[in-house]
Amino acid sequence: MTPPGTTAYPMSEPPEQPKRPARQPDLHPDEQRELTVHAQVPPEDLPDGPPDADVSIEPRPPIVSGLRLWWVPMVGLCIGLLFIAGDHMWRAGGTIAGSLWLAAGLRAVLPEESAGGLVVRQRWLDVTLLLLLGGLVALSAFTLDLRDLRS
């Protein structure tokens, strides 16, 4: 027995939903490039038309599958943290700055598939930011005045 105002359907056949035309989102040229390069979607399969809430496209670059050589600079950062724990601030600063410069060098010369977790944005931007951050860490570490202030 079904409640009033409802319709009973057999268990084997769900009710047919009316077909509505699928609308595809407009894609920015950068998104189109991401889809064709990283997700390897052929250009003829790219959606065009007005945006629709039912359509979601999440391109994922192939490098997400593994961190690859990301662990190499991380070892240096962990050693730097051990120096900080041992109260050797200059050694820690030098080690962390060197690790960031190593990461910049690896990102500069390795292809995206081998760089793994070092790939965040475009190559030039990643390298520039890692070099700049390493320089700032080195500058701040080596300009510390660690003399005893109790005199």
Secondary structure, DSSP 4 states (H G I P E B T S, - for coil): ---TT-----TTSPPPPPP-PPP-----HHHHHHHHHTS---GGGS--SS--TT-------GGGG--GGGHHHHHHHHHHHHHHHTT-HHHHHHHHHHHHHHHHHHHHHS-HHHHGGG-SS-HHHHHHHHHHHHHHHHHHHHT---S-TT-
